[in-house]
Amino acid sequence: MMNVMFFLQLSVLLLLVLSAGSIQGGVENRPPGGTVSPLELGLEKKASAKFRQKRQLDSFSSMPDGKLQWVKWEGFLPHGIVSIYNKYEKRTDYICKVRCRAGFYNPSKGPYCHYPDQKEHRSSSFQVLVNEDSFETLEWKEGFYGSVPKNSIRTCSSQELFVGKNKYGLGMVYPKDKCFYLPWKGKQYWYKWHYEVLTQLKAESNVISDVKYKPDLTKIIKLPPMTIRVSVIDNYSCRPVSKKVKLSEKMTNKRQWDTSSLFRSRQRTTFRAGIPIIMEGNVGVTTERSFQSSTGETVTDEELHSVKEKLTVPPNHRCRVEMVGFMFKVDIPYSARLTRSYEDGETRSAALSGVYHGVQTGQVWGKRDRCEPLAKPRPCLKTE
């Protein structure tokens, strides 16, 4: 009799362990297609030790880079959108995110991104992951207990959340909770085993070269004149005073090469290009130069401008000389070639287009205002 009671108690205990829904105590909380394997429960301790080592080794991760970017959903599938074939559901699902939570978009389920957050949510305002021209190398790599491989794709720079999947579909990996989260039929399920994380092959250098400007599409705007520098001369004497005035000022020119493609990179990019300059209202281009900049970053350089004026200041008068100038604002479309070198030694190239934006000093000149009497002049004697 005691043996029977002991067997019943042991059976109940095993059932409680197998049906546990706690992230801390189990391997998964009831997957959509089955139950937890006792073998997986037996391997939990061994994997936990592995996880602690793996997390230290593979802690490097990043936001999408290069031609892989998160793009706002505009109601249609953009070219290069990243997808998986969901064998379990026999359909193609697309990677999306709402804020920092990754999930899936499927046209058959309406214009929504389905994502996990305590339960399955959906939103019509979301972003999709796009690999323009399939340029970047993406790979799904195995993870367990919240571990993420090197170069895993983050959903936000501010949080450690990653794009993940398992055999049931797309979701997100949250290392803090040591699991993968899956949105499924109104609920959220979690898994410590059998999930994969999306990774991107890391680029080591970017070069933009063979830049060709399109002068026939150039737009030039002449900005209003502005006072750059002022010199004031007071003559308290009773005789005219002649003065030579030199005004100098460093003016800042601004240049920016925007790209019309999705290309964005946190790495410094080497540009090999001529610099557009405006001369007498026309655009010229310097010989090719090499410089480094981040994508979309404004490059500045200073240019010294000077004017000289000779003036005669009457007795008890104040005279004012100004250095005046104006700036040109210019937009020029261009085409170029992007070359990226990757950590595995591979080099890839693709055509690139964009618009050059520049602000440049046009012309400076001296301006003399009419001299004015001093407010409290010293009386001049006849002998002076």
DODO-532834 format. One record per residue (C-alpha): x, y, z; residue number from 0. Coordinates in nm, 4 decimals. Each point is the difference from the previous one (the first is absolute). Layout:
<pt east="X" north="Y" up="Z" n="NUM"/>
...
This chain:
<pt east="0.0000" north="0.0000" up="0.0000" n="0"/>
<pt east="0.2820" north="0.2399" up="0.0934" n="1"/>
<pt east="0.1722" north="-0.0751" up="-0.3317" n="2"/>
<pt east="-0.3181" north="0.0929" up="-0.1894" n="3"/>
<pt east="-0.0349" north="0.3291" up="0.1915" n="4"/>
<pt east="0.3657" north="0.0853" up="-0.0620" n="5"/>
<pt east="-0.0409" north="-0.0731" up="-0.3723" n="6"/>
<pt east="-0.3090" north="0.2246" up="-0.0186" n="7"/>
<pt east="0.1787" north="0.2864" up="0.1788" n="8"/>
<pt east="0.3001" north="-0.0341" up="-0.2297" n="9"/>
<pt east="-0.2263" north="0.0007" up="-0.3083" n="10"/>
<pt east="-0.1746" north="0.3191" up="0.1152" n="11"/>
<pt east="0.3369" north="0.1665" up="0.0635" n="12"/>
<pt east="0.1247" north="-0.0904" up="-0.3475" n="13"/>
<pt east="-0.3176" north="0.1367" up="-0.1585" n="14"/>
<pt east="0.0459" north="0.3289" up="0.1844" n="15"/>
<pt east="0.3587" north="0.0283" up="-0.1233" n="16"/>
<pt east="-0.0941" north="-0.0764" up="-0.3603" n="17"/>
<pt east="-0.2859" north="0.2499" up="-0.0065" n="18"/>
<pt east="0.1889" north="0.2797" up="0.1772" n="19"/>
<pt east="-0.0518" north="0.3400" up="-0.1669" n="20"/>
<pt east="0.2746" north="0.1877" up="0.1796" n="21"/>
<pt east="0.2876" north="0.1333" up="-0.2109" n="22"/>
<pt east="0.2390" north="-0.0686" up="0.2850" n="23"/>
<pt east="-0.1079" north="-0.3594" up="0.0582" n="24"/>
<pt east="-0.0531" north="-0.1546" up="-0.3444" n="25"/>
<pt east="0.1190" north="-0.0234" up="-0.3550" n="26"/>
<pt east="-0.3151" north="0.1272" up="-0.1713" n="27"/>
<pt east="-0.3608" north="0.0747" up="0.0849" n="28"/>
<pt east="-0.2091" north="-0.2292" up="-0.2166" n="29"/>
<pt east="0.1106" north="0.0409" up="-0.3622" n="30"/>
<pt east="-0.2681" north="0.0383" up="-0.2677" n="31"/>
<pt east="0.0739" north="-0.3472" up="-0.1352" n="32"/>
<pt east="0.0676" north="-0.2253" up="0.2984" n="33"/>
<pt east="0.1290" north="-0.0455" up="0.3537" n="34"/>
<pt east="0.3352" north="0.0306" up="0.1708" n="35"/>
<pt east="0.2384" north="-0.2885" up="-0.0537" n="36"/>
<pt east="0.1331" north="-0.1651" up="0.3196" n="37"/>
<pt east="0.3363" north="-0.0187" up="-0.1789" n="38"/>
<pt east="0.0073" north="0.3808" up="-0.0252" n="39"/>
<pt east="-0.0746" north="0.0301" up="0.3710" n="40"/>
<pt east="0.2915" north="-0.2296" up="0.0738" n="41"/>
<pt east="0.2365" north="0.2129" up="-0.2104" n="42"/>
<pt east="-0.1006" north="0.3315" up="0.1591" n="43"/>
<pt east="0.2841" north="0.0203" up="0.2544" n="44"/>
<pt east="0.2664" north="-0.0867" up="-0.2584" n="45"/>
<pt east="-0.1300" north="0.2674" up="-0.2420" n="46"/>
<pt east="-0.0168" north="0.2606" up="0.2755" n="47"/>
<pt east="0.3756" north="-0.0320" up="0.0587" n="48"/>
<pt east="0.0608" north="0.0210" up="-0.3764" n="49"/>
<pt east="-0.2152" north="0.3112" up="-0.0177" n="50"/>
<pt east="0.2107" north="0.1850" up="0.2564" n="51"/>
<pt east="0.3130" north="-0.0651" up="-0.2072" n="52"/>
<pt east="-0.1610" north="0.0726" up="-0.3370" n="53"/>
<pt east="-0.1514" north="0.3291" up="0.1114" n="54"/>
<pt east="0.3438" north="0.1296" up="0.0959" n="55"/>
<pt east="0.1487" north="-0.1021" up="-0.3356" n="56"/>
<pt east="-0.2806" north="0.1179" up="-0.2265" n="57"/>
<pt east="-0.1100" north="0.3192" up="0.1737" n="58"/>
<pt east="0.0740" north="0.2180" up="-0.3073" n="59"/>
<pt east="-0.3157" north="0.0976" up="-0.1873" n="60"/>
<pt east="-0.1172" north="0.2917" up="-0.2066" n="61"/>
<pt east="-0.2808" north="0.1818" up="-0.1707" n="62"/>
<pt east="-0.0446" north="-0.0741" up="-0.3725" n="63"/>
<pt east="0.2840" north="0.1512" up="-0.2031" n="64"/>
<pt east="0.0792" north="0.0848" up="-0.3624" n="65"/>
<pt east="-0.2883" north="-0.0868" up="-0.2313" n="66"/>
<pt east="-0.1884" north="-0.1845" up="0.2740" n="67"/>
<pt east="-0.2374" north="0.2410" up="0.1752" n="68"/>
<pt east="-0.3297" north="0.0235" up="0.1856" n="69"/>
<pt east="-0.2517" north="0.1751" up="-0.2278" n="70"/>
<pt east="-0.3424" north="0.1415" up="0.0818" n="71"/>
<pt east="-0.2873" north="-0.2104" up="-0.1355" n="72"/>
<pt east="-0.1728" north="0.1875" up="-0.2833" n="73"/>
<pt east="-0.2702" north="-0.2520" up="-0.0900" n="74"/>
<pt east="0.1958" north="-0.2095" up="-0.2518" n="75"/>
<pt east="0.2866" north="-0.2501" up="0.0047" n="76"/>
<pt east="0.3197" north="0.1963" up="-0.0724" n="77"/>
<pt east="0.2676" north="-0.1488" up="-0.2228" n="78"/>
<pt east="0.2453" north="-0.1985" up="0.2108" n="79"/>
<pt east="-0.2262" north="-0.0535" up="0.3021" n="80"/>
<pt east="0.1453" north="-0.2788" up="0.2178" n="81"/>
<pt east="-0.2192" north="-0.3082" up="0.0376" n="82"/>
<pt east="-0.0033" north="-0.3651" up="0.1059" n="83"/>
<pt east="-0.2005" north="-0.2929" up="-0.1240" n="84"/>
<pt east="-0.2024" north="-0.1228" up="0.2957" n="85"/>
<pt east="-0.0150" north="-0.3772" up="-0.0530" n="86"/>
<pt east="-0.2305" north="-0.0503" up="0.2958" n="87"/>
<pt east="-0.2621" north="0.2391" up="-0.1428" n="88"/>
<pt east="0.0976" north="-0.0633" up="-0.3652" n="89"/>
<pt east="0.0275" north="0.3706" up="-0.0815" n="90"/>
<pt east="0.2519" north="0.2832" up="-0.0439" n="91"/>
<pt east="0.0318" north="0.2330" up="0.3009" n="92"/>
<pt east="0.1803" north="0.3353" up="0.0004" n="93"/>
<pt east="0.2128" north="0.1458" up="0.2791" n="94"/>
<pt east="-0.1529" north="0.3053" up="0.1648" n="95"/>
<pt east="0.0187" north="0.1899" up="0.3264" n="96"/>
<pt east="-0.2191" north="0.2278" up="0.2095" n="97"/>
<pt east="0.2237" north="0.2343" up="0.1960" n="98"/>
<pt east="0.2677" north="-0.2462" up="0.1207" n="99"/>
<pt east="-0.1997" north="-0.3235" up="-0.0146" n="100"/>
<pt east="0.0576" north="-0.2258" up="-0.2999" n="101"/>
<pt east="-0.2764" north="-0.2087" up="-0.1508" n="102"/>
<pt east="-0.1480" north="-0.0996" up="-0.3341" n="103"/>
<pt east="-0.2100" north="0.1494" up="-0.2771" n="104"/>
<pt east="-0.2111" north="-0.2190" up="-0.2271" n="105"/>
<pt east="-0.2329" north="0.1464" up="-0.2664" n="106"/>
<pt east="-0.2664" north="-0.2620" up="0.0741" n="107"/>
<pt east="-0.0347" north="0.1399" up="0.3521" n="108"/>
<pt east="-0.0574" north="0.3595" up="-0.1068" n="109"/>
<pt east="0.2296" north="0.3056" up="0.0099" n="110"/>
<pt east="0.1376" north="-0.0748" up="0.3447" n="111"/>
<pt east="0.3226" north="-0.0941" up="0.1722" n="112"/>
<pt east="-0.0627" north="-0.2737" up="0.2575" n="113"/>
<pt east="0.2396" north="0.0179" up="0.2940" n="114"/>
<pt east="0.0370" north="-0.1369" up="0.3557" n="115"/>
<pt east="-0.0458" north="0.2123" up="0.3121" n="116"/>
<pt east="-0.1530" north="-0.2087" up="0.2816" n="117"/>
<pt east="-0.2406" north="-0.1223" up="-0.2691" n="118"/>
<pt east="-0.0249" north="0.0245" up="-0.3796" n="119"/>
<pt east="-0.0631" north="0.3577" up="-0.1132" n="120"/>
<pt east="-0.0423" north="0.1470" up="-0.3462" n="121"/>
<pt east="0.0560" north="0.3503" up="-0.1351" n="122"/>
<pt east="-0.0527" north="0.1728" up="-0.3344" n="123"/>
<pt east="0.2883" north="0.2388" up="0.0743" n="124"/>
<pt east="0.3227" north="-0.1941" up="-0.0342" n="125"/>
<pt east="0.3325" north="-0.0420" up="-0.1791" n="126"/>
<pt east="0.1267" north="-0.2812" up="-0.2193" n="127"/>
<pt east="0.3570" north="-0.1192" up="-0.0519" n="128"/>
<pt east="0.1282" north="0.0668" up="-0.3536" n="129"/>
<pt east="0.3220" north="-0.1272" up="-0.1591" n="130"/>
<pt east="0.0220" north="0.2224" up="-0.3083" n="131"/>
<pt east="0.1147" north="-0.1899" up="-0.3107" n="132"/>
<pt east="0.0607" north="-0.2993" up="0.2339" n="133"/>
<pt east="0.3410" north="0.1631" up="0.0428" n="134"/>
<pt east="0.0779" north="-0.0983" up="0.3596" n="135"/>
<pt east="0.0714" north="-0.3573" up="0.1117" n="136"/>
<pt east="-0.2525" north="-0.1219" up="0.2580" n="137"/>
<pt east="0.0095" north="-0.3283" up="0.1873" n="138"/>
<pt east="-0.2146" north="-0.1680" up="0.2641" n="139"/>
<pt east="0.2133" north="-0.1406" up="0.2825" n="140"/>
<pt east="-0.0978" north="-0.2187" up="0.2923" n="141"/>
<pt east="-0.0516" north="0.1423" up="0.3473" n="142"/>
<pt east="-0.1150" north="-0.1378" up="0.3334" n="143"/>
<pt east="-0.0842" north="0.1351" up="0.3446" n="144"/>
<pt east="-0.0097" north="0.3579" up="-0.1311" n="145"/>
<pt east="0.3438" north="-0.0172" up="-0.1598" n="146"/>
<pt east="0.0571" north="0.1922" up="-0.3227" n="147"/>
<pt east="0.2790" north="-0.0661" up="-0.2554" n="148"/>
<pt east="0.2503" north="0.2591" up="-0.1124" n="149"/>
<pt east="-0.1441" north="0.2724" up="-0.2300" n="150"/>
<pt east="-0.3609" north="-0.0729" up="0.1000" n="151"/>
<pt east="-0.2560" north="0.2530" up="-0.1247" n="152"/>
<pt east="-0.1424" north="0.2242" up="0.2700" n="153"/>
<pt east="-0.3427" north="0.1566" up="-0.0301" n="154"/>
<pt east="0.1017" north="0.3149" up="0.1920" n="155"/>
<pt east="0.3320" north="0.1498" up="0.1003" n="156"/>
<pt east="-0.1404" north="0.0761" up="0.3456" n="157"/>
<pt east="-0.1098" north="-0.3543" up="0.0891" n="158"/>
<pt east="0.1406" north="-0.3525" up="-0.0233" n="159"/>
<pt east="-0.2758" north="-0.1483" up="-0.2149" n="160"/>
<pt east="0.0796" north="-0.2069" up="-0.3088" n="161"/>
<pt east="-0.1700" north="-0.1435" up="-0.3081" n="162"/>
<pt east="-0.0609" north="-0.3709" up="0.0533" n="163"/>
<pt east="-0.1994" north="-0.2962" up="-0.1267" n="164"/>
<pt east="-0.0753" north="-0.3626" up="0.0785" n="165"/>
<pt east="-0.1853" north="-0.2709" up="-0.1898" n="166"/>
<pt east="-0.3328" north="0.1693" up="0.0725" n="167"/>
<pt east="0.0859" north="0.3467" up="-0.1288" n="168"/>
<pt east="0.1608" north="0.3392" up="0.0591" n="169"/>
<pt east="0.0366" north="0.1770" up="0.3325" n="170"/>
<pt east="0.2660" north="0.1549" up="0.2191" n="171"/>
<pt east="0.2853" north="-0.1102" up="0.2243" n="172"/>
<pt east="0.0351" north="0.1698" up="0.3386" n="173"/>
<pt east="0.3316" north="-0.0964" up="0.1664" n="174"/>
<pt east="-0.1098" north="0.1472" up="0.3337" n="175"/>
<pt east="-0.2811" north="-0.2573" up="0.0200" n="176"/>
<pt east="0.2247" north="-0.2685" up="-0.1545" n="177"/>
<pt east="-0.2558" north="-0.0972" up="-0.2636" n="178"/>
<pt east="-0.1629" north="0.0518" up="-0.3400" n="179"/>
<pt east="-0.3539" north="0.1438" up="-0.0062" n="180"/>
<pt east="-0.2567" north="-0.1071" up="-0.2610" n="181"/>
<pt east="-0.3335" north="0.1752" up="-0.0694" n="182"/>
<pt east="-0.2625" north="-0.2679" up="-0.0640" n="183"/>
<pt east="-0.3801" north="0.0214" up="-0.0284" n="184"/>
<pt east="-0.0455" north="0.2750" up="0.2560" n="185"/>
<pt east="0.2589" north="-0.1310" up="0.2445" n="186"/>
<pt east="0.3723" north="0.0267" up="0.0630" n="187"/>
<pt east="0.2097" north="-0.3165" up="0.0242" n="188"/>
<pt east="0.3622" north="-0.0232" up="0.1049" n="189"/>
<pt east="0.2769" north="-0.2481" up="-0.0815" n="190"/>
<pt east="0.3461" north="-0.0508" up="0.1437" n="191"/>
<pt east="0.0942" north="-0.2578" up="-0.2629" n="192"/>
<pt east="-0.0209" north="-0.0461" up="-0.3756" n="193"/>
<pt east="-0.0020" north="0.3584" up="-0.1238" n="194"/>
<pt east="0.2192" north="0.1939" up="-0.2419" n="195"/>
<pt east="0.1189" north="0.3606" up="-0.0122" n="196"/>
<pt east="0.0444" north="0.2106" up="-0.3154" n="197"/>
<pt east="0.3592" north="0.1173" up="-0.0557" n="198"/>
<pt east="0.1674" north="0.2299" up="-0.2525" n="199"/>
<pt east="0.3520" north="-0.0444" up="-0.1351" n="200"/>
<pt east="0.2036" north="0.2940" up="0.1279" n="201"/>
<pt east="0.1534" north="0.2466" up="-0.2457" n="202"/>
<pt east="0.3492" north="0.1285" up="0.0770" n="203"/>
<pt east="0.0176" north="0.2900" up="-0.2466" n="204"/>
<pt east="-0.2171" north="0.2103" up="-0.2322" n="205"/>
<pt east="0.1221" north="0.1899" up="-0.3063" n="206"/>
<pt east="-0.2124" north="0.2299" up="-0.2182" n="207"/>
<pt east="0.1794" north="0.0778" up="-0.3264" n="208"/>
<pt east="-0.0542" north="0.0754" up="-0.3690" n="209"/>
<pt east="-0.2208" north="0.2963" up="0.0960" n="210"/>
<pt east="-0.1635" north="0.1648" up="-0.3021" n="211"/>
<pt east="-0.2006" north="0.3200" up="0.0478" n="212"/>
<pt east="-0.2941" north="0.0986" up="-0.2194" n="213"/>
<pt east="0.0481" north="0.3732" up="-0.0698" n="214"/>
<pt east="-0.3142" north="0.0278" up="-0.2147" n="215"/>
<pt east="-0.2077" north="-0.0839" up="0.3104" n="216"/>
<pt east="0.1808" north="0.2447" up="0.2289" n="217"/>
<pt east="-0.2032" north="0.2377" up="0.2184" n="218"/>
<pt east="0.1769" north="0.3152" up="0.1236" n="219"/>
<pt east="-0.1519" north="0.2433" up="0.2490" n="220"/>
<pt east="0.1685" north="0.3325" up="0.0754" n="221"/>
<pt east="-0.0651" north="0.0826" up="0.3644" n="222"/>
<pt east="-0.0588" north="0.3637" up="0.1130" n="223"/>
<pt east="0.3101" north="0.2117" up="0.0780" n="224"/>
<pt east="0.1161" north="0.0032" up="0.3614" n="225"/>
<pt east="0.2377" north="0.2089" up="0.2060" n="226"/>
<pt east="0.3057" north="-0.2098" up="0.0809" n="227"/>
<pt east="0.2278" north="0.2404" up="0.1869" n="228"/>
<pt east="-0.0095" north="0.3665" up="0.1089" n="229"/>
<pt east="0.2652" north="0.2606" up="0.0800" n="230"/>
<pt east="-0.0839" north="0.3376" up="0.1586" n="231"/>
<pt east="0.2432" north="0.2959" up="0.0074" n="232"/>
<pt east="-0.0563" north="0.3051" up="0.2215" n="233"/>
<pt east="0.1907" north="0.3218" up="-0.0700" n="234"/>
<pt east="-0.0037" north="0.2307" up="0.3046" n="235"/>
<pt east="0.2688" north="0.2240" up="-0.1457" n="236"/>
<pt east="-0.0616" north="0.3238" up="-0.1792" n="237"/>
<pt east="0.1681" north="-0.1154" up="-0.3189" n="238"/>
<pt east="-0.1033" north="-0.2619" up="-0.2566" n="239"/>
<pt east="0.1590" north="-0.3418" up="0.0516" n="240"/>
<pt east="0.0804" north="-0.2453" up="-0.2776" n="241"/>
<pt east="-0.0156" north="-0.3704" up="0.0836" n="242"/>
<pt east="0.0628" north="-0.3272" up="-0.1793" n="243"/>
<pt east="-0.2391" north="-0.2657" up="0.1245" n="244"/>
<pt east="0.0379" north="-0.3732" up="-0.0583" n="245"/>
<pt east="-0.2826" north="-0.2326" up="0.0970" n="246"/>
<pt east="0.0523" north="-0.3774" up="0.0029" n="247"/>
<pt east="-0.2245" north="-0.2896" up="0.0945" n="248"/>
<pt east="0.0069" north="-0.3787" up="-0.0352" n="249"/>
<pt east="-0.3162" north="-0.1202" up="-0.1719" n="250"/>
<pt east="-0.1246" north="-0.3566" up="0.0394" n="251"/>
<pt east="-0.0979" north="-0.1987" up="-0.3084" n="252"/>
<pt east="-0.2274" north="-0.2992" up="0.0578" n="253"/>
<pt east="-0.0207" north="-0.3102" up="-0.2186" n="254"/>
<pt east="-0.2145" north="-0.3097" up="0.0282" n="255"/>
<pt east="-0.0408" north="-0.3047" up="-0.2246" n="256"/>
<pt east="-0.3420" north="-0.1548" up="0.0634" n="257"/>
<pt east="-0.0869" north="-0.3362" up="-0.1539" n="258"/>
<pt east="-0.3408" north="-0.0769" up="-0.1463" n="259"/>
<pt east="0.0455" north="-0.3707" up="0.0746" n="260"/>
<pt east="-0.0437" north="-0.1583" up="0.3432" n="261"/>
<pt east="0.3759" north="0.0004" up="0.0551" n="262"/>
<pt east="0.0907" north="0.1125" up="0.3509" n="263"/>
<pt east="0.3126" north="-0.0895" up="0.1905" n="264"/>
<pt east="0.1321" north="0.0798" up="0.3445" n="265"/>
<pt east="0.3513" north="-0.0591" up="-0.1329" n="266"/>
<pt east="0.2014" north="0.2787" up="-0.1546" n="267"/>
<pt east="-0.0331" north="-0.0043" up="-0.3782" n="268"/>
<pt east="0.2830" north="0.0988" up="-0.2327" n="269"/>
<pt east="-0.1186" north="0.2372" up="-0.2735" n="270"/>
<pt east="0.2023" north="0.0410" up="-0.3181" n="271"/>
<pt east="-0.1607" north="0.2887" up="-0.1807" n="272"/>
<pt east="0.0493" north="0.3431" up="-0.1474" n="273"/>
<pt east="-0.1469" north="0.2883" up="0.2016" n="274"/>
<pt east="-0.2595" north="0.2250" up="-0.1689" n="275"/>
<pt east="0.0878" north="0.3702" up="0.0175" n="276"/>
<pt east="-0.1982" north="0.3018" up="-0.1184" n="277"/>
<pt east="0.1785" north="0.2631" up="-0.2061" n="278"/>
<pt east="-0.1929" north="0.3012" up="-0.1290" n="279"/>
<pt east="-0.3269" north="-0.1879" up="0.0310" n="280"/>
<pt east="0.1239" north="-0.3096" up="-0.1824" n="281"/>
<pt east="0.0966" north="-0.3378" up="0.1447" n="282"/>
<pt east="0.3453" north="-0.1468" up="-0.0454" n="283"/>
<pt east="0.1547" north="-0.3135" up="0.1503" n="284"/>
<pt east="0.3461" north="-0.0308" up="0.1529" n="285"/>
<pt east="0.2322" north="-0.2895" up="-0.0712" n="286"/>
<pt east="-0.0770" north="-0.3199" up="0.1905" n="287"/>
<pt east="0.0734" north="0.0063" up="0.3711" n="288"/>
<pt east="-0.0145" north="-0.2694" up="0.2661" n="289"/>
<pt east="-0.1605" north="0.0639" up="0.3381" n="290"/>
<pt east="-0.1946" north="-0.1848" up="0.2669" n="291"/>
<pt east="-0.3524" north="0.0616" up="0.1205" n="292"/>
<pt east="-0.2983" north="-0.1843" up="0.1418" n="293"/>
<pt east="-0.3077" north="-0.0429" up="-0.2190" n="294"/>
<pt east="-0.2083" north="0.3172" up="0.0028" n="295"/>
<pt east="0.2608" north="0.1855" up="0.2078" n="296"/>
<pt east="0.0757" north="0.3626" up="-0.0828" n="297"/>
<pt east="0.3610" north="0.0656" up="-0.1007" n="298"/>
<pt east="0.1277" north="0.3503" up="0.0734" n="299"/>
<pt east="0.3018" north="0.2034" up="-0.1034" n="300"/>
<pt east="0.1003" north="0.3578" up="0.0699" n="301"/>
<pt east="0.0915" north="0.2618" up="-0.2577" n="302"/>
<pt east="0.1652" north="0.3307" up="0.0895" n="303"/>
<pt east="-0.1482" north="0.3124" up="-0.1621" n="304"/>
<pt east="0.1371" north="0.3552" up="0.0261" n="305"/>
<pt east="-0.0907" north="0.3485" up="-0.1216" n="306"/>
<pt east="0.2015" north="0.3239" up="0.0166" n="307"/>
<pt east="-0.1449" north="0.3500" up="0.0140" n="308"/>
<pt east="0.1660" north="0.3425" up="0.0164" n="309"/>
<pt east="-0.2080" north="0.2747" up="0.1548" n="310"/>
<pt east="0.0312" north="0.3521" up="0.1319" n="311"/>
<pt east="-0.1782" north="0.0725" up="0.3286" n="312"/>
<pt east="-0.1066" north="0.3657" up="0.0458" n="313"/>
<pt east="0.0709" north="0.1752" up="0.3326" n="314"/>
<pt east="-0.2327" north="-0.1048" up="0.2835" n="315"/>
<pt east="-0.1639" north="-0.2663" up="-0.2129" n="316"/>
<pt east="-0.0506" north="-0.3754" up="0.0123" n="317"/>
<pt east="0.0379" north="-0.2112" up="-0.3118" n="318"/>
<pt east="-0.1040" north="-0.3610" up="-0.0437" n="319"/>
<pt east="0.1346" north="-0.2593" up="-0.2427" n="320"/>
<pt east="-0.1657" north="-0.3378" up="-0.0538" n="321"/>
<pt east="0.1075" north="-0.3209" up="-0.1671" n="322"/>
<pt east="-0.3111" north="-0.1268" up="-0.1767" n="323"/>
<pt east="-0.0514" north="-0.3247" up="-0.1874" n="324"/>
<pt east="-0.2463" north="-0.2613" up="-0.1101" n="325"/>
<pt east="-0.0130" north="-0.3787" up="-0.0094" n="326"/>
<pt east="-0.1027" north="-0.2393" up="-0.2749" n="327"/>
<pt east="-0.2103" north="-0.3045" up="0.0769" n="328"/>
<pt east="0.0323" north="-0.2766" up="-0.2579" n="329"/>
<pt east="-0.1591" north="-0.3425" up="-0.0571" n="330"/>
<pt east="0.1527" north="-0.2317" up="-0.2625" n="331"/>
<pt east="-0.1128" north="-0.3588" up="-0.0728" n="332"/>
<pt east="0.2818" north="-0.2495" up="-0.0438" n="333"/>
<pt east="0.0681" north="-0.3659" up="-0.0733" n="334"/>
<pt east="0.2798" north="-0.2039" up="0.1573" n="335"/>
<pt east="0.1225" north="-0.3482" up="0.0880" n="336"/>
<pt east="-0.0090" north="-0.1496" up="0.3484" n="337"/>
<pt east="0.2618" north="-0.2610" up="0.0918" n="338"/>
<pt east="-0.0184" north="-0.1873" up="0.3318" n="339"/>
<pt east="0.2628" north="-0.2374" up="0.1364" n="340"/>
<pt east="-0.1131" north="-0.2613" up="0.2517" n="341"/>
<pt east="0.1666" north="-0.1858" up="0.2850" n="342"/>
<pt east="0.0081" north="-0.3237" up="-0.2003" n="343"/>
<pt east="0.2163" north="0.1675" up="-0.2670" n="344"/>
<pt east="-0.2792" north="0.0430" up="-0.2557" n="345"/>
<pt east="-0.0456" north="0.3308" up="-0.1840" n="346"/>
<pt east="-0.3286" north="0.1104" up="-0.1549" n="347"/>
<pt east="-0.0914" north="0.2966" up="-0.2183" n="348"/>
<pt east="-0.3262" north="0.1624" up="-0.1011" n="349"/>
<pt east="-0.1194" north="0.3115" up="-0.1785" n="350"/>
<pt east="-0.0987" north="0.2877" up="0.2260" n="351"/>
<pt east="-0.1818" north="0.3266" up="-0.0634" n="352"/>
<pt east="-0.0734" north="0.3035" up="0.2093" n="353"/>
<pt east="0.0065" north="0.3776" up="0.0277" n="354"/>
<pt east="0.2897" north="0.2244" up="0.0959" n="355"/>
<pt east="-0.1006" north="0.2936" up="0.2236" n="356"/>
<pt east="0.2397" north="0.2901" up="0.0388" n="357"/>
<pt east="0.0096" north="0.3434" up="0.1617" n="358"/>
<pt east="0.2896" north="0.2116" up="-0.1239" n="359"/>
<pt east="0.1134" north="0.3594" up="0.0309" n="360"/>
<pt east="-0.0746" north="0.1797" up="-0.3235" n="361"/>
<pt east="0.1549" north="0.3465" up="0.0126" n="362"/>
<pt east="0.1081" north="0.2540" up="0.2629" n="363"/>
<pt east="0.0520" north="0.3762" up="-0.0316" n="364"/>
<pt east="0.0524" north="0.3111" up="0.2093" n="365"/>
<pt east="-0.2824" north="0.2387" up="0.0781" n="366"/>
<pt east="0.0454" north="0.3536" up="0.1403" n="367"/>
<pt east="-0.2874" north="0.1669" up="0.1770" n="368"/>
<pt east="-0.0390" north="0.3770" up="0.0161" n="369"/>
<pt east="0.2079" north="0.1447" up="0.2855" n="370"/>
<pt east="-0.1971" north="0.1463" up="0.2910" n="371"/>
<pt east="0.0875" north="0.2765" up="0.2507" n="372"/>
<pt east="0.1119" north="-0.1179" up="0.3417" n="373"/>
<pt east="-0.2577" north="0.0390" up="0.2755" n="374"/>
<pt east="0.2217" north="0.2095" up="0.2333" n="375"/>
<pt east="0.2842" north="0.1466" up="-0.2032" n="376"/>
<pt east="0.2764" north="0.2043" up="0.1576" n="377"/>
<pt east="-0.0201" north="0.3608" up="-0.1207" n="378"/>
<pt east="0.2757" north="0.0936" up="-0.2397" n="379"/>
<pt east="0.1918" north="0.3237" up="0.0482" n="380"/>
<pt east="0.0661" north="0.2222" up="-0.2964" n="381"/>
<pt east="0.3690" north="-0.0623" up="0.0331" n="382"/>
<pt east="-0.0524" north="-0.3777" up="-0.0328" n="383"/>
